[in-house]
Amino acid sequence: MGHEDETLDEFIEAHKTCINDLMYFPTRNAYGLSSVAGNMEKLTALQNEFEIVKTRLEAEREKALRLEKKVNVITQGYQIRAERQLLPPIELTLKQMDTSGTELECFQALQRQEQLAASHRINGLWEEVQKQKELEQTLQRRYGDLVAELERIHQLIINHRALAIQQEEIAAKNRAFELAQAAAKQAAILNSEPLSLCL
């Protein structure tokens, strides 16, 4: 036929085109090519095909309704049990899962915020610690200076007291010496007076 060098895909495409071109014509009560049929014949064929599909669809719908009734009769106990006993715990679990998911998202957002804020707080605390160390060192130096000053003043007080005691001892010795000299003078005067009285 002269089509030996055609590929398999081209044969398949030609076959599909031929099948799509075939149409049942109820006026002729036979199949024919739609490409050679008139518009009225095509319209009648499409209306006939529509009626056939509509009839099948109605039959399938009725069959589905019968099956649905049969299934309802068979599974009605299971449905009631599911509605009364199984669905409430499932719904509760789903609500809890939803709530837990929301809480998890909130806590994760808080965790991210805390991680960001924690670095700032750590830096602030580190600065505070450094300031406190510097203040502590300054106060320790000042305390050391005050202790040294107190020691020096205490030593000065001890030296001053020792000097005051020495001065008091010297003054006491001088008074005793003066009193002794005065007593000696008085004794010398008293001793010289009886002689003058005797004369």
Summary of the structure (lengths in Angstrom):
residues: 199
radius of gyration: 64.8
end to end distance: 201.9
largest distance: 205.7
contacts: 393
relative contact order: 0.02
helix: 87%
strand: 4%
